[in-house]
């Protein structure tokens, strides 16, 4: 559930920009091809980066949290977004397809074990992947955690966050007739998949703007106007996953299965004032995962680019590999 907001002050903590040494389109079946890239040191410690959304796509800035002299950094665009094709497609696009894709990438690149790094929905996916394949995970590094529960969805799409941002919430909810306000995810779903390009684009931009407006602790509440192509993929994919409860077997599935990560170390970096994924989730996750360390960042919201969050993530990754 995130999009990089690009606060310039965060850049001082990041490594200089680097270019990938390998780019490829990987055919994962079901008519999908996903974009995969590698950067940094080819024989370095492998780390796979899981972007947010679902539907957010990866960004060059995501390479910059890792020392390129020590890490082999793998980024990819999940099904239906970024440079992956077909664009904005929800066909054969579920959490379990993505878990299989991550394994396909690992095997295709000849990696035995790797660090899994993800924020927001990327943290959700990292946890589900780790629970499913704990033997391949050397470490999990998570930011702004989201565990795909109804309680979390109700907070953000049922008016909880809107109580702090009533003006911004009014713009988001105002596109929907009042008699449908009891389930805004369902109401937006009907419009995002209406088949009318104008209606889909209007509601995709509103969906994306609501989330982007609350990403930073310093937000004014004015969400940016995302390009139509980006907004359509982001909103359709995110809504598709949320209306299907992440394709998990039951509510609370992640916390119920944390015993499978008992031997996998982890770090949770959480903004104290995260309006999108409130800190209570990170706290509950840390209680269920004794092998993890929770780092609560005092003056930070949700975005990866919050200065305090960027600084802590770089510090964590620098501390994992020496020499």
C-alpha positions as CSV (number, residue, x, y, z in Angstrom):
1,X,0.0,0.0,0.0
2,X,2.5,2.6,-0.8
3,X,4.1,5.0,-3.3
4,X,7.5,6.7,-2.8
5,X,6.8,10.3,-2.1
6,X,10.3,11.5,-2.8
7,X,11.2,13.8,0.1
8,X,14.6,15.2,-0.9
9,X,15.9,15.3,2.7
10,X,15.8,11.4,2.7
11,X,18.4,11.2,-0.1
12,X,21.3,12.1,2.2
13,X,20.9,8.6,3.8
14,X,20.9,6.6,0.6
15,X,23.6,5.2,-1.6
16,X,24.4,7.0,-4.9
17,X,22.2,5.9,-7.9
18,X,23.4,2.7,-9.6
19,X,22.4,1.1,-12.9
20,X,21.4,-2.6,-13.2
21,X,23.9,-5.0,-14.6
22,X,21.0,-7.3,-15.8
23,X,17.5,-6.7,-17.0
24,X,15.1,-9.3,-18.2
25,X,11.5,-10.2,-18.8
26,X,10.6,-13.5,-17.2
27,X,7.7,-15.6,-18.6
28,X,5.9,-16.9,-15.5
29,X,3.0,-18.5,-17.3
30,X,-0.7,-17.6,-17.3
31,X,0.0,-15.0,-20.1
32,X,2.2,-12.9,-17.7
33,X,5.7,-11.6,-18.2
34,X,7.4,-9.9,-15.3
35,X,10.2,-7.4,-15.3
36,X,13.3,-8.4,-13.2
37,X,16.5,-6.5,-12.7
38,X,19.8,-7.0,-10.8
39,X,22.2,-4.3,-9.6
40,X,25.1,-3.9,-7.2
41,X,27.7,-6.7,-6.9
42,X,27.0,-9.9,-8.9
43,X,28.5,-12.1,-6.2
44,X,27.2,-10.0,-3.3
45,X,24.7,-10.9,-0.6
46,X,21.4,-11.4,-2.4
47,X,18.4,-9.3,-1.4
48,X,15.0,-9.2,-3.1
49,X,12.9,-6.1,-2.9
50,X,9.1,-6.4,-2.8
51,X,7.3,-3.2,-3.8
52,X,4.1,-2.0,-2.3
53,X,0.5,-1.7,-3.6
54,X,-0.3,-4.2,-4.8
55,X,0.3,-2.5,-8.1
56,X,2.9,0.1,-7.1
57,X,5.8,-1.2,-9.2
58,X,9.5,-0.9,-8.4
59,X,11.5,2.3,-8.6
60,X,15.2,3.1,-9.2
61,X,15.3,4.7,-5.8
62,X,14.7,1.3,-4.2
63,X,18.2,0.2,-5.3
64,X,19.7,2.9,-3.1
65,X,19.1,1.3,0.3
66,X,21.9,-1.2,-0.2
67,X,25.6,-0.8,-0.5
68,X,26.3,-1.7,-4.1
69,X,29.8,-3.0,-3.2
70,X,28.3,-5.6,-0.8
71,X,24.8,-6.4,-2.1
72,X,23.3,-8.1,-5.1
73,X,20.0,-6.3,-5.4
74,X,17.0,-7.9,-7.1
75,X,14.0,-5.8,-8.0
76,X,10.9,-6.9,-10.0
77,X,7.5,-5.5,-11.0
78,X,4.8,-7.8,-9.7
79,X,2.1,-9.1,-12.1
80,X,0.1,-6.4,-13.9
81,X,2.2,-3.3,-12.9
82,X,5.3,-1.4,-13.8
83,X,7.0,-2.9,-16.8
84,X,5.4,-6.3,-16.4
85,X,2.8,-7.3,-18.9
86,X,-0.2,-7.4,-19.4
87,X,-0.6,-4.1,-17.7
88,X,-3.3,-3.7,-15.1
89,X,-4.4,-7.3,-15.6
90,X,-6.1,-9.1,-12.6
91,X,-6.3,-12.4,-14.5
92,X,-4.2,-15.1,-12.8
93,X,-3.1,-12.5,-10.4
94,X,-3.3,-13.5,-6.7
95,X,-1.0,-13.6,-3.7
96,X,-0.2,-17.2,-4.4
97,X,0.8,-16.4,-8.0
98,X,3.2,-13.8,-6.7
99,X,4.7,-16.1,-4.1
100,X,5.3,-18.6,-6.9
101,X,6.8,-15.8,-9.0
102,X,9.3,-14.9,-6.3
103,X,10.4,-18.5,-6.0
104,X,10.7,-18.7,-9.8
105,X,13.0,-15.6,-9.7
106,X,15.1,-17.1,-7.0
107,X,15.6,-20.4,-8.8
108,X,16.1,-18.7,-12.2
109,X,18.9,-16.6,-10.7
110,X,20.6,-19.5,-8.9
111,X,20.1,-18.2,-5.4
112,X,19.9,-20.5,-2.4
113,X,18.9,-18.1,0.3
114,X,18.3,-14.4,0.3
115,X,17.3,-11.4,2.4
116,X,13.7,-10.4,1.7
117,X,13.0,-6.6,1.9
118,X,9.6,-5.2,1.6
119,X,7.3,-2.3,2.8
120,X,3.6,-2.0,3.2
121,X,2.0,-4.6,0.8
122,X,5.6,-5.6,0.1
123,X,5.9,-6.4,3.8
124,X,2.7,-8.5,3.6
125,X,4.0,-10.4,0.6
126,X,7.4,-10.9,2.3
127,X,5.7,-12.4,5.4
128,X,3.5,-14.7,3.3
129,X,6.5,-15.8,1.2
130,X,8.6,-16.3,4.3
131,X,5.8,-18.4,6.0
132,X,5.6,-20.5,2.8
133,X,9.3,-20.8,2.2
134,X,11.2,-20.1,5.4
135,X,14.1,-22.2,4.3
136,X,15.0,-19.7,1.6
137,X,14.9,-16.6,3.8
138,X,18.1,-15.5,5.5
139,X,16.4,-12.5,7.0
140,X,13.2,-10.3,6.6
141,X,13.4,-6.5,6.7
142,X,10.0,-5.0,6.8
143,X,8.7,-1.4,6.7
144,X,5.2,0.0,7.4
145,X,3.7,-3.5,8.0
146,X,0.3,-4.5,6.8
147,X,-1.1,-8.0,7.6
148,X,-4.1,-8.0,5.3
149,X,-6.8,-8.2,8.0
150,X,-10.3,-6.8,7.9
151,X,-9.5,-4.5,10.8
152,X,-6.7,-2.8,8.8
153,X,-8.9,-2.5,5.7
154,X,-11.7,-1.0,7.8
155,X,-9.3,1.5,9.3
156,X,-8.2,2.9,5.9
157,X,-11.3,2.4,3.8
158,X,-14.0,2.5,6.4
159,X,-13.5,5.9,7.8
160,X,-10.9,5.4,10.6
161,X,-8.1,7.4,8.9
162,X,-10.8,9.7,7.6
163,X,-11.5,10.9,11.1
164,X,-8.0,12.5,11.1
165,X,-8.3,13.7,7.5
166,X,-12.0,14.6,7.0
167,X,-11.5,16.9,4.1
168,X,-9.3,14.4,2.2
169,X,-11.7,11.6,3.1
170,X,-14.6,13.6,1.8
171,X,-13.0,13.9,-1.6
172,X,-12.4,10.1,-1.7
173,X,-15.8,9.0,-0.4
174,X,-17.6,11.8,-2.2
175,X,-17.3,10.1,-5.6
176,X,-19.6,7.3,-4.3
177,X,-23.3,7.7,-3.6
178,X,-23.9,7.8,0.2
179,X,-26.0,4.7,0.2
180,X,-22.9,2.7,-0.9
181,X,-20.6,4.2,1.8
182,X,-20.9,1.0,3.9
183,X,-18.4,-0.8,1.7
184,X,-16.3,1.6,-0.3
185,X,-13.9,-1.1,-1.5
186,X,-16.9,-2.8,-3.2
187,X,-18.2,0.5,-4.5
188,X,-14.9,1.4,-6.0
189,X,-14.5,-2.1,-7.4
190,X,-17.7,-1.7,-9.4
191,X,-16.3,1.4,-11.0
192,X,-12.7,0.4,-11.4
193,X,-13.9,-2.6,-13.4
194,X,-16.8,-1.0,-15.1
195,X,-15.4,-1.3,-18.7
196,X,-15.9,2.5,-19.1
197,X,-12.4,4.0,-19.5
198,X,-13.4,7.4,-18.3
199,X,-15.1,6.1,-15.1
200,X,-12.2,3.7,-14.4
201,X,-9.6,6.5,-14.8
202,X,-11.6,9.0,-12.6
203,X,-12.0,6.5,-9.8
204,X,-8.4,5.1,-10.1
205,X,-7.0,8.6,-9.7
206,X,-9.2,9.2,-6.6
207,X,-8.2,5.8,-5.1
208,X,-4.5,6.5,-5.6
209,X,-4.8,10.1,-4.4
210,X,-6.4,9.1,-1.1
211,X,-3.5,6.8,-0.2
212,X,-0.7,9.0,-1.5
213,X,-2.1,12.0,0.5
214,X,-1.6,10.2,3.8
215,X,1.8,8.7,3.1
216,X,4.0,11.3,4.7
217,X,3.9,12.6,8.3
218,X,4.3,16.1,6.8
219,X,1.4,15.7,4.3
220,X,-0.9,18.6,3.6
221,X,-3.7,16.1,2.7
222,X,-3.5,16.9,-1.0
223,X,-2.8,13.7,-2.9
224,X,-0.8,14.0,-6.1
225,X,-2.5,13.5,-9.5
226,X,-1.0,10.3,-10.6
227,X,-0.6,9.5,-14.4
228,X,-3.7,7.7,-15.6
229,X,-1.7,4.5,-16.6
230,X,-0.1,4.2,-13.2
231,X,-3.2,5.0,-11.3
232,X,-5.3,2.5,-13.2
233,X,-2.8,-0.4,-12.5
234,X,-2.3,0.7,-8.9
235,X,-6.0,1.1,-8.1
236,X,-7.3,-2.0,-10.0
237,X,-4.7,-4.3,-8.5
238,X,-4.9,-3.0,-5.0
239,X,-8.7,-3.1,-5.0
240,X,-8.7,-6.6,-6.6
241,X,-6.5,-7.9,-3.8
242,X,-8.4,-6.1,-1.0
243,X,-11.9,-7.2,-2.1
244,X,-10.5,-10.8,-2.1
245,X,-8.9,-10.4,1.4
246,X,-5.5,-11.0,-0.1
247,X,-6.6,-14.5,-1.2
248,X,-5.7,-15.8,2.3
249,X,-7.6,-18.7,3.9
250,X,-9.0,-16.7,6.8
251,X,-8.8,-13.3,8.5
252,X,-5.6,-13.1,10.6
253,X,-3.8,-15.8,8.6
254,X,-0.4,-14.2,8.8
255,X,-0.3,-13.8,12.6
256,X,-1.7,-17.3,13.0
257,X,1.2,-18.7,11.0
258,X,4.1,-16.7,12.5
259,X,5.4,-19.9,14.2
260,X,6.8,-20.9,10.7
261,X,9.2,-17.9,10.9
262,X,10.4,-18.8,14.4
263,X,13.9,-19.5,13.1
264,X,14.1,-16.6,10.6
265,X,15.4,-13.3,12.0
266,X,13.7,-10.0,11.1
267,X,13.6,-6.3,11.6
268,X,10.4,-4.2,11.5
269,X,10.8,-0.5,10.8
270,X,7.6,1.4,11.6
271,X,6.6,5.0,11.5
272,X,5.0,6.1,14.8
273,X,2.5,8.3,12.9
274,X,1.7,5.9,10.0
275,X,-1.9,6.8,9.0
276,X,-2.1,4.0,6.3
277,X,-0.7,1.1,8.3
278,X,-1.0,2.0,12.0
279,X,1.7,0.9,14.5
280,X,-0.6,-1.5,16.4
281,X,0.0,-4.0,13.6
282,X,3.8,-3.8,13.8
283,X,3.5,-4.2,17.6
284,X,1.3,-7.2,17.3
285,X,3.6,-8.7,14.7
286,X,6.7,-8.2,16.9
287,X,4.9,-9.9,19.8
288,X,4.1,-12.9,17.6
289,X,7.7,-13.1,16.2
290,X,10.3,-13.2,19.1
291,X,13.1,-13.4,16.5
292,X,12.3,-9.9,15.2
293,X,13.3,-6.5,16.3
294,X,10.9,-3.6,16.1
295,X,12.3,-0.2,15.3
296,X,9.7,2.5,16.0
297,X,10.6,5.8,14.2
298,X,9.4,8.7,16.3
299,X,8.5,11.3,13.7
300,X,7.6,9.4,10.5
301,X,4.5,8.3,8.6
302,X,4.2,5.5,6.1
303,X,6.4,6.4,3.1
304,X,9.6,4.6,2.3
305,X,11.1,8.0,1.7
306,X,10.5,9.4,5.2
307,X,13.9,10.5,6.3
308,X,13.9,8.6,9.6
309,X,12.7,5.4,7.9
310,X,15.3,5.7,5.1
311,X,18.1,6.3,7.6
312,X,17.0,3.3,9.7
313,X,16.6,0.9,6.8
314,X,20.1,1.8,5.4
315,X,21.5,1.4,9.0
316,X,19.9,-2.1,9.2
317,X,21.1,-3.2,5.8
318,X,24.7,-1.9,6.5
319,X,24.7,-3.9,9.7
320,X,23.9,-7.2,8.0
321,X,27.0,-7.4,5.8
322,X,30.5,-6.4,6.7
323,X,33.7,-6.4,4.8
